[in-house]
Amino acid sequence: VFVALILAIAIGQSEAGWLKKIGKKIERVGQHTRDATIQGLGIAQQAANVAATARG
């Protein structure tokens, strides 16, 4: 992040806007990945509960 910031300042404002757009895209992908992981964990937990109930 620090290196990208230095590059943005060195290259100029137009390039900084470009870097910001890429940063937003990466951030959005990260959020989707996090949400999918949380959902996956929830489903895995439910499956484990069902298996435990079936065994018990």
CHARMM internal coordinates of N, CA and C (Angstrom, degrees):
IC EDIT
DIST 1 N 1 CA 1.4713
DIST 1 CA 1 C 1.5130
ANGL 1 N 1 CA 1 C 109.13
DIST 1 C 2 N 1.3208
ANGL 1 CA 1 C 2 N 117.05
DIHE 1 N 1 CA 1 C 2 N -44.83
DIST 2 N 2 CA 1.4638
ANGL 1 C 2 N 2 CA 122.06
DIHE 1 CA 1 C 2 N 2 CA -178.84
DIST 2 CA 2 C 1.5244
ANGL 2 N 2 CA 2 C 111.04
DIHE 1 C 2 N 2 CA 2 C -62.09
DIST 2 C 3 N 1.3233
ANGL 2 CA 2 C 3 N 116.81
DIHE 2 N 2 CA 2 C 3 N -43.78
DIST 3 N 3 CA 1.4709
ANGL 2 C 3 N 3 CA 121.46
DIHE 2 CA 2 C 3 N 3 CA 179.20
DIST 3 CA 3 C 1.5245
ANGL 3 N 3 CA 3 C 110.10
DIHE 2 C 3 N 3 CA 3 C -63.37
DIST 3 C 4 N 1.3351
ANGL 3 CA 3 C 4 N 116.86
DIHE 3 N 3 CA 3 C 4 N -42.36
DIST 4 N 4 CA 1.4639
ANGL 3 C 4 N 4 CA 121.12
DIHE 3 CA 3 C 4 N 4 CA 178.86
DIST 4 CA 4 C 1.5215
ANGL 4 N 4 CA 4 C 110.45
DIHE 3 C 4 N 4 CA 4 C -62.19
DIST 4 C 5 N 1.3216
ANGL 4 CA 4 C 5 N 116.34
DIHE 4 N 4 CA 4 C 5 N -37.78
DIST 5 N 5 CA 1.4635
ANGL 4 C 5 N 5 CA 121.51
DIHE 4 CA 4 C 5 N 5 CA 179.50
DIST 5 CA 5 C 1.5260
ANGL 5 N 5 CA 5 C 110.02
DIHE 4 C 5 N 5 CA 5 C -64.58
DIST 5 C 6 N 1.3227
ANGL 5 CA 5 C 6 N 117.33
DIHE 5 N 5 CA 5 C 6 N -45.88
DIST 6 N 6 CA 1.4716
ANGL 5 C 6 N 6 CA 121.88
DIHE 5 CA 5 C 6 N 6 CA 178.43
DIST 6 CA 6 C 1.5292
ANGL 6 N 6 CA 6 C 109.71
DIHE 5 C 6 N 6 CA 6 C -61.38
DIST 6 C 7 N 1.3267
ANGL 6 CA 6 C 7 N 117.05
DIHE 6 N 6 CA 6 C 7 N -43.78
DIST 7 N 7 CA 1.4668
ANGL 6 C 7 N 7 CA 121.18
DIHE 6 CA 6 C 7 N 7 CA 178.51
DIST 7 CA 7 C 1.5257
ANGL 7 N 7 CA 7 C 110.81
DIHE 6 C 7 N 7 CA 7 C -60.42
DIST 7 C 8 N 1.3318
ANGL 7 CA 7 C 8 N 116.59
DIHE 7 N 7 CA 7 C 8 N -43.35
DIST 8 N 8 CA 1.4622
ANGL 7 C 8 N 8 CA 121.26
DIHE 7 CA 7 C 8 N 8 CA -179.33
DIST 8 CA 8 C 1.5181
ANGL 8 N 8 CA 8 C 110.71
DIHE 7 C 8 N 8 CA 8 C -60.98
DIST 8 C 9 N 1.3199
ANGL 8 CA 8 C 9 N 117.16
DIHE 8 N 8 CA 8 C 9 N -42.55
DIST 9 N 9 CA 1.4651
ANGL 8 C 9 N 9 CA 121.45
DIHE 8 CA 8 C 9 N 9 CA -179.53
DIST 9 CA 9 C 1.5300
ANGL 9 N 9 CA 9 C 109.66
DIHE 8 C 9 N 9 CA 9 C -68.22
DIST 9 C 10 N 1.3306
ANGL 9 CA 9 C 10 N 116.94
DIHE 9 N 9 CA 9 C 10 N -42.18
DIST 10 N 10 CA 1.4607
ANGL 9 C 10 N 10 CA 121.78
DIHE 9 CA 9 C 10 N 10 CA -177.65
DIST 10 CA 10 C 1.5310
ANGL 10 N 10 CA 10 C 111.54
DIHE 9 C 10 N 10 CA 10 C -68.18
DIST 10 C 11 N 1.3150
ANGL 10 CA 10 C 11 N 117.76
DIHE 10 N 10 CA 10 C 11 N -40.49
DIST 11 N 11 CA 1.4682
ANGL 10 C 11 N 11 CA 121.73
DIHE 10 CA 10 C 11 N 11 CA -175.25
DIST 11 CA 11 C 1.5238
ANGL 11 N 11 CA 11 C 111.86
DIHE 10 C 11 N 11 CA 11 C -77.33
DIST 11 C 12 N 1.3266
ANGL 11 CA 11 C 12 N 117.86
DIHE 11 N 11 CA 11 C 12 N -40.21
DIST 12 N 12 CA 1.4622
ANGL 11 C 12 N 12 CA 120.32
DIHE 11 CA 11 C 12 N 12 CA 177.67
DIST 12 CA 12 C 1.5141
ANGL 12 N 12 CA 12 C 113.29
DIHE 11 C 12 N 12 CA 12 C 128.22
DIST 12 C 13 N 1.3324
ANGL 12 CA 12 C 13 N 116.07
DIHE 12 N 12 CA 12 C 13 N 172.88
DIST 13 N 13 CA 1.4603
ANGL 12 C 13 N 13 CA 122.33
DIHE 12 CA 12 C 13 N 13 CA -173.09
DIST 13 CA 13 C 1.5293
ANGL 13 N 13 CA 13 C 113.43
DIHE 12 C 13 N 13 CA 13 C -64.64
DIST 13 C 14 N 1.3217
ANGL 13 CA 13 C 14 N 118.66
DIHE 13 N 13 CA 13 C 14 N -40.23
DIST 14 N 14 CA 1.4665
ANGL 13 C 14 N 14 CA 120.57
DIHE 13 CA 13 C 14 N 14 CA -178.99
DIST 14 CA 14 C 1.5229
ANGL 14 N 14 CA 14 C 110.46
DIHE 13 C 14 N 14 CA 14 C -62.61
DIST 14 C 15 N 1.3183
ANGL 14 CA 14 C 15 N 116.10
DIHE 14 N 14 CA 14 C 15 N -41.67
DIST 15 N 15 CA 1.4596
ANGL 14 C 15 N 15 CA 120.89
DIHE 14 CA 14 C 15 N 15 CA 178.22
DIST 15 CA 15 C 1.5216
ANGL 15 N 15 CA 15 C 110.65
DIHE 14 C 15 N 15 CA 15 C -70.14
DIST 15 C 16 N 1.3236
ANGL 15 CA 15 C 16 N 116.92
DIHE 15 N 15 CA 15 C 16 N -33.72
DIST 16 N 16 CA 1.4661
ANGL 15 C 16 N 16 CA 120.87
DIHE 15 CA 15 C 16 N 16 CA 178.81
DIST 16 CA 16 C 1.5251
ANGL 16 N 16 CA 16 C 109.85
DIHE 15 C 16 N 16 CA 16 C -61.65
DIST 16 C 17 N 1.3304
ANGL 16 CA 16 C 17 N 117.05
DIHE 16 N 16 CA 16 C 17 N -39.59
DIST 17 N 17 CA 1.4583
ANGL 16 C 17 N 17 CA 121.71
DIHE 16 CA 16 C 17 N 17 CA 177.47
DIST 17 CA 17 C 1.5208
ANGL 17 N 17 CA 17 C 110.78
DIHE 16 C 17 N 17 CA 17 C -62.27
DIST 17 C 18 N 1.3198
ANGL 17 CA 17 C 18 N 116.00
DIHE 17 N 17 CA 17 C 18 N -39.19
DIST 18 N 18 CA 1.4657
ANGL 17 C 18 N 18 CA 122.61
DIHE 17 CA 17 C 18 N 18 CA 178.79
DIST 18 CA 18 C 1.5249
ANGL 18 N 18 CA 18 C 110.27
DIHE 17 C 18 N 18 CA 18 C -64.50
DIST 18 C 19 N 1.3348
ANGL 18 CA 18 C 19 N 116.25
DIHE 18 N 18 CA 18 C 19 N -44.23
DIST 19 N 19 CA 1.4662
ANGL 18 C 19 N 19 CA 121.08
DIHE 18 CA 18 C 19 N 19 CA 178.54
DIST 19 CA 19 C 1.5202
ANGL 19 N 19 CA 19 C 110.81
DIHE 18 C 19 N 19 CA 19 C -64.01
DIST 19 C 20 N 1.3295
ANGL 19 CA 19 C 20 N 115.78
DIHE 19 N 19 CA 19 C 20 N -38.19
DIST 20 N 20 CA 1.4657
ANGL 19 C 20 N 20 CA 120.90
DIHE 19 CA 19 C 20 N 20 CA 179.82
DIST 20 CA 20 C 1.5320
ANGL 20 N 20 CA 20 C 110.13
DIHE 19 C 20 N 20 CA 20 C -62.58
DIST 20 C 21 N 1.3471
ANGL 20 CA 20 C 21 N 116.26
DIHE 20 N 20 CA 20 C 21 N -41.39
DIST 21 N 21 CA 1.4703
ANGL 20 C 21 N 21 CA 120.79
DIHE 20 CA 20 C 21 N 21 CA 178.91
DIST 21 CA 21 C 1.5237
ANGL 21 N 21 CA 21 C 110.55
DIHE 20 C 21 N 21 CA 21 C -61.69
DIST 21 C 22 N 1.3207
ANGL 21 CA 21 C 22 N 116.24
DIHE 21 N 21 CA 21 C 22 N -44.66
DIST 22 N 22 CA 1.4685
ANGL 21 C 22 N 22 CA 120.42
DIHE 21 CA 21 C 22 N 22 CA 179.52
DIST 22 CA 22 C 1.5230
ANGL 22 N 22 CA 22 C 109.56
DIHE 21 C 22 N 22 CA 22 C -63.78
DIST 22 C 23 N 1.3257
ANGL 22 CA 22 C 23 N 116.41
DIHE 22 N 22 CA 22 C 23 N -41.76
DIST 23 N 23 CA 1.4629
ANGL 22 C 23 N 23 CA 121.31
DIHE 22 CA 22 C 23 N 23 CA 178.06
DIST 23 CA 23 C 1.5175
ANGL 23 N 23 CA 23 C 111.39
DIHE 22 C 23 N 23 CA 23 C -58.74
DIST 23 C 24 N 1.3310
ANGL 23 CA 23 C 24 N 116.58
DIHE 23 N 23 CA 23 C 24 N -42.41
DIST 24 N 24 CA 1.4748
ANGL 23 C 24 N 24 CA 121.56
DIHE 23 CA 23 C 24 N 24 CA 179.16
DIST 24 CA 24 C 1.5282
ANGL 24 N 24 CA 24 C 110.35
DIHE 23 C 24 N 24 CA 24 C -63.20
DIST 24 C 25 N 1.3460
ANGL 24 CA 24 C 25 N 116.35
DIHE 24 N 24 CA 24 C 25 N -42.06
DIST 25 N 25 CA 1.4674
ANGL 24 C 25 N 25 CA 120.53
DIHE 24 CA 24 C 25 N 25 CA -179.87
DIST 25 CA 25 C 1.5230
ANGL 25 N 25 CA 25 C 110.25
DIHE 24 C 25 N 25 CA 25 C -63.06
DIST 25 C 26 N 1.3266
ANGL 25 CA 25 C 26 N 116.60
DIHE 25 N 25 CA 25 C 26 N -45.39
DIST 26 N 26 CA 1.4666
ANGL 25 C 26 N 26 CA 121.07
DIHE 25 CA 25 C 26 N 26 CA 179.61
DIST 26 CA 26 C 1.5258
ANGL 26 N 26 CA 26 C 109.62
DIHE 25 C 26 N 26 CA 26 C -61.80
DIST 26 C 27 N 1.3291
ANGL 26 CA 26 C 27 N 115.76
DIHE 26 N 26 CA 26 C 27 N -41.90
DIST 27 N 27 CA 1.4656
ANGL 26 C 27 N 27 CA 121.43
DIHE 26 CA 26 C 27 N 27 CA 179.39
DIST 27 CA 27 C 1.5298
ANGL 27 N 27 CA 27 C 110.38
DIHE 26 C 27 N 27 CA 27 C -61.23
DIST 27 C 28 N 1.3291
ANGL 27 CA 27 C 28 N 116.46
DIHE 27 N 27 CA 27 C 28 N -44.19
DIST 28 N 28 CA 1.4647
ANGL 27 C 28 N 28 CA 121.80
DIHE 27 CA 27 C 28 N 28 CA -179.10
DIST 28 CA 28 C 1.5296
ANGL 28 N 28 CA 28 C 110.37
DIHE 27 C 28 N 28 CA 28 C -63.10
DIST 28 C 29 N 1.3269
ANGL 28 CA 28 C 29 N 116.66
DIHE 28 N 28 CA 28 C 29 N -44.36
DIST 29 N 29 CA 1.4698
ANGL 28 C 29 N 29 CA 121.11
DIHE 28 CA 28 C 29 N 29 CA 178.92
DIST 29 CA 29 C 1.5260
ANGL 29 N 29 CA 29 C 109.24
DIHE 28 C 29 N 29 CA 29 C -61.53
DIST 29 C 30 N 1.3309
ANGL 29 CA 29 C 30 N 116.48
DIHE 29 N 29 CA 29 C 30 N -41.29
DIST 30 N 30 CA 1.4628
ANGL 29 C 30 N 30 CA 121.05
DIHE 29 CA 29 C 30 N 30 CA 178.43
DIST 30 CA 30 C 1.5191
ANGL 30 N 30 CA 30 C 112.12
DIHE 29 C 30 N 30 CA 30 C -61.09
DIST 30 C 31 N 1.3224
ANGL 30 CA 30 C 31 N 116.30
DIHE 30 N 30 CA 30 C 31 N -40.69
DIST 31 N 31 CA 1.4677
ANGL 30 C 31 N 31 CA 120.81
DIHE 30 CA 30 C 31 N 31 CA 179.66
DIST 31 CA 31 C 1.5277
ANGL 31 N 31 CA 31 C 110.21
DIHE 30 C 31 N 31 CA 31 C -65.42
DIST 31 C 32 N 1.3336
ANGL 31 CA 31 C 32 N 117.08
DIHE 31 N 31 CA 31 C 32 N -43.20
DIST 32 N 32 CA 1.4697
ANGL 31 C 32 N 32 CA 120.86
DIHE 31 CA 31 C 32 N 32 CA 179.48
DIST 32 CA 32 C 1.5268
ANGL 32 N 32 CA 32 C 110.15
DIHE 31 C 32 N 32 CA 32 C -63.16
DIST 32 C 33 N 1.3363
ANGL 32 CA 32 C 33 N 116.10
DIHE 32 N 32 CA 32 C 33 N -41.56
DIST 33 N 33 CA 1.4663
ANGL 32 C 33 N 33 CA 120.93
DIHE 32 CA 32 C 33 N 33 CA 179.55
DIST 33 CA 33 C 1.5140
ANGL 33 N 33 CA 33 C 110.03
DIHE 32 C 33 N 33 CA 33 C -62.57
DIST 33 C 34 N 1.3429
ANGL 33 CA 33 C 34 N 115.93
DIHE 33 N 33 CA 33 C 34 N -43.66
DIST 34 N 34 CA 1.4641
ANGL 33 C 34 N 34 CA 120.99
DIHE 33 CA 33 C 34 N 34 CA 179.67
DIST 34 CA 34 C 1.5301
ANGL 34 N 34 CA 34 C 110.58
DIHE 33 C 34 N 34 CA 34 C -62.41
DIST 34 C 35 N 1.3299
ANGL 34 CA 34 C 35 N 116.50
DIHE 34 N 34 CA 34 C 35 N -45.96
DIST 35 N 35 CA 1.4675
ANGL 34 C 35 N 35 CA 121.22
DIHE 34 CA 34 C 35 N 35 CA -179.80
DIST 35 CA 35 C 1.5312
ANGL 35 N 35 CA 35 C 110.78
DIHE 34 C 35 N 35 CA 35 C -61.76
DIST 35 C 36 N 1.3194
ANGL 35 CA 35 C 36 N 116.89
DIHE 35 N 35 CA 35 C 36 N -43.66
DIST 36 N 36 CA 1.4627
ANGL 35 C 36 N 36 CA 121.23
DIHE 35 CA 35 C 36 N 36 CA 179.89
DIST 36 CA 36 C 1.5274
ANGL 36 N 36 CA 36 C 110.41
DIHE 35 C 36 N 36 CA 36 C -64.12
DIST 36 C 37 N 1.3261
ANGL 36 CA 36 C 37 N 116.65
DIHE 36 N 36 CA 36 C 37 N -38.73
DIST 37 N 37 CA 1.4652
ANGL 36 C 37 N 37 CA 121.17
DIHE 36 CA 36 C 37 N 37 CA 179.04
DIST 37 CA 37 C 1.5153
ANGL 37 N 37 CA 37 C 110.43
DIHE 36 C 37 N 37 CA 37 C -64.83
DIST 37 C 38 N 1.3339
ANGL 37 CA 37 C 38 N 116.62
DIHE 37 N 37 CA 37 C 38 N -44.00
DIST 38 N 38 CA 1.4708
ANGL 37 C 38 N 38 CA 121.44
DIHE 37 CA 37 C 38 N 38 CA 179.21
DIST 38 CA 38 C 1.5280
ANGL 38 N 38 CA 38 C 109.87
DIHE 37 C 38 N 38 CA 38 C -61.37
DIST 38 C 39 N 1.3301
ANGL 38 CA 38 C 39 N 117.07
DIHE 38 N 38 CA 38 C 39 N -44.33
DIST 39 N 39 CA 1.4693
ANGL 38 C 39 N 39 CA 121.20
DIHE 38 CA 38 C 39 N 39 CA 178.72
DIST 39 CA 39 C 1.5266
ANGL 39 N 39 CA 39 C 110.56
DIHE 38 C 39 N 39 CA 39 C -63.35
DIST 39 C 40 N 1.3290
ANGL 39 CA 39 C 40 N 116.14
DIHE 39 N 39 CA 39 C 40 N -42.96
DIST 40 N 40 CA 1.4672
ANGL 39 C 40 N 40 CA 121.24
DIHE 39 CA 39 C 40 N 40 CA 179.42
DIST 40 CA 40 C 1.5175
ANGL 40 N 40 CA 40 C 111.28
DIHE 39 C 40 N 40 CA 40 C -61.18
DIST 40 C 41 N 1.3258
ANGL 40 CA 40 C 41 N 116.67
DIHE 40 N 40 CA 40 C 41 N -42.20
DIST 41 N 41 CA 1.4678
ANGL 40 C 41 N 41 CA 121.02
DIHE 40 CA 40 C 41 N 41 CA 178.52
DIST 41 CA 41 C 1.5229
ANGL 41 N 41 CA 41 C 110.51
DIHE 40 C 41 N 41 CA 41 C -63.55
DIST 41 C 42 N 1.3250
ANGL 41 CA 41 C 42 N 116.91
DIHE 41 N 41 CA 41 C 42 N -40.91
DIST 42 N 42 CA 1.4629
ANGL 41 C 42 N 42 CA 121.51
DIHE 41 CA 41 C 42 N 42 CA 179.03
DIST 42 CA 42 C 1.5153
ANGL 42 N 42 CA 42 C 111.37
DIHE 41 C 42 N 42 CA 42 C -61.23
DIST 42 C 43 N 1.3349
ANGL 42 CA 42 C 43 N 116.17
DIHE 42 N 42 CA 42 C 43 N -44.07
DIST 43 N 43 CA 1.4694
ANGL 42 C 43 N 43 CA 121.29
DIHE 42 CA 42 C 43 N 43 CA 179.52
DIST 43 CA 43 C 1.5279
ANGL 43 N 43 CA 43 C 109.95
DIHE 42 C 43 N 43 CA 43 C -65.76
DIST 43 C 44 N 1.3258
ANGL 43 CA 43 C 44 N 116.99
DIHE 43 N 43 CA 43 C 44 N -42.05
DIST 44 N 44 CA 1.4670
ANGL 43 C 44 N 44 CA 121.08
DIHE 43 CA 43 C 44 N 44 CA 178.91
DIST 44 CA 44 C 1.5256
ANGL 44 N 44 CA 44 C 110.39
DIHE 43 C 44 N 44 CA 44 C -62.31
DIST 44 C 45 N 1.3235
ANGL 44 CA 44 C 45 N 116.48
DIHE 44 N 44 CA 44 C 45 N -40.02
DIST 45 N 45 CA 1.4631
ANGL 44 C 45 N 45 CA 121.44
DIHE 44 CA 44 C 45 N 45 CA 179.03
DIST 45 CA 45 C 1.5300
ANGL 45 N 45 CA 45 C 110.48
DIHE 44 C 45 N 45 CA 45 C -63.92
DIST 45 C 46 N 1.3227
ANGL 45 CA 45 C 46 N 116.79
DIHE 45 N 45 CA 45 C 46 N -43.70
DIST 46 N 46 CA 1.4710
ANGL 45 C 46 N 46 CA 121.12
DIHE 45 CA 45 C 46 N 46 CA 178.45
DIST 46 CA 46 C 1.5307
ANGL 46 N 46 CA 46 C 110.41
DIHE 45 C 46 N 46 CA 46 C -62.46
DIST 46 C 47 N 1.3153
ANGL 46 CA 46 C 47 N 116.81
DIHE 46 N 46 CA 46 C 47 N -42.45
DIST 47 N 47 CA 1.4659
ANGL 46 C 47 N 47 CA 121.19
DIHE 46 CA 46 C 47 N 47 CA 179.50
DIST 47 CA 47 C 1.5249
ANGL 47 N 47 CA 47 C 110.06
DIHE 46 C 47 N 47 CA 47 C -62.84
DIST 47 C 48 N 1.3339
ANGL 47 CA 47 C 48 N 116.81
DIHE 47 N 47 CA 47 C 48 N -41.08
DIST 48 N 48 CA 1.4635
ANGL 47 C 48 N 48 CA 121.21
DIHE 47 CA 47 C 48 N 48 CA 178.42
DIST 48 CA 48 C 1.5241
ANGL 48 N 48 CA 48 C 110.27
DIHE 47 C 48 N 48 CA 48 C -63.94
DIST 48 C 49 N 1.3182
ANGL 48 CA 48 C 49 N 116.82
DIHE 48 N 48 CA 48 C 49 N -40.31
DIST 49 N 49 CA 1.4688
ANGL 48 C 49 N 49 CA 121.33
DIHE 48 CA 48 C 49 N 49 CA 178.59
DIST 49 CA 49 C 1.5293
ANGL 49 N 49 CA 49 C 110.69
DIHE 48 C 49 N 49 CA 49 C -63.43
DIST 49 C 50 N 1.3257
ANGL 49 CA 49 C 50 N 116.48
DIHE 49 N 49 CA 49 C 50 N -43.85
DIST 50 N 50 CA 1.4687
ANGL 49 C 50 N 50 CA 121.21
DIHE 49 CA 49 C 50 N 50 CA 179.36
DIST 50 CA 50 C 1.5284
ANGL 50 N 50 CA 50 C 109.56
DIHE 49 C 50 N 50 CA 50 C -62.45
DIST 50 C 51 N 1.3274
ANGL 50 CA 50 C 51 N 116.86
DIHE 50 N 50 CA 50 C 51 N -44.27
DIST 51 N 51 CA 1.4662
ANGL 50 C 51 N 51 CA 121.42
DIHE 50 CA 50 C 51 N 51 CA -179.81
DIST 51 CA 51 C 1.5293
ANGL 51 N 51 CA 51 C 110.27
DIHE 50 C 51 N 51 CA 51 C -62.94
DIST 51 C 52 N 1.3274
ANGL 51 CA 51 C 52 N 116.48
DIHE 51 N 51 CA 51 C 52 N -42.79
DIST 52 N 52 CA 1.4660
ANGL 51 C 52 N 52 CA 121.05
DIHE 51 CA 51 C 52 N 52 CA 179.64
DIST 52 CA 52 C 1.5244
ANGL 52 N 52 CA 52 C 110.44
DIHE 51 C 52 N 52 CA 52 C -64.48
DIST 52 C 53 N 1.3181
ANGL 52 CA 52 C 53 N 116.58
DIHE 52 N 52 CA 52 C 53 N -40.81
DIST 53 N 53 CA 1.4719
ANGL 52 C 53 N 53 CA 121.68
DIHE 52 CA 52 C 53 N 53 CA 179.47
DIST 53 CA 53 C 1.5316
ANGL 53 N 53 CA 53 C 109.81
DIHE 52 C 53 N 53 CA 53 C -65.53
DIST 53 C 54 N 1.3165
ANGL 53 CA 53 C 54 N 117.04
DIHE 53 N 53 CA 53 C 54 N -42.43
DIST 54 N 54 CA 1.4634
ANGL 53 C 54 N 54 CA 121.90
DIHE 53 CA 53 C 54 N 54 CA -179.28
DIST 54 CA 54 C 1.5309
ANGL 54 N 54 CA 54 C 110.22
DIHE 53 C 54 N 54 CA 54 C -63.96
DIST 54 C 55 N 1.3197
ANGL 54 CA 54 C 55 N 116.46
DIHE 54 N 54 CA 54 C 55 N -38.99
DIST 55 N 55 CA 1.4639
ANGL 54 C 55 N 55 CA 121.47
DIHE 54 CA 54 C 55 N 55 CA 179.64
DIST 55 CA 55 C 1.5277
ANGL 55 N 55 CA 55 C 110.83
DIHE 54 C 55 N 55 CA 55 C -72.29
DIST 55 C 56 N 1.3463
ANGL 55 CA 55 C 56 N 115.45
DIHE 55 N 55 CA 55 C 56 N -43.66
DIST 56 N 56 CA 1.4617
ANGL 55 C 56 N 56 CA 122.09
DIHE 55 CA 55 C 56 N 56 CA -175.42
DIST 56 CA 56 C 1.5012
ANGL 56 N 56 CA 56 C 111.17
DIHE 55 C 56 N 56 CA 56 C -64.91
END
COOR INIT
IC SEED 1 N 1 CA 1 C
IC BUILD
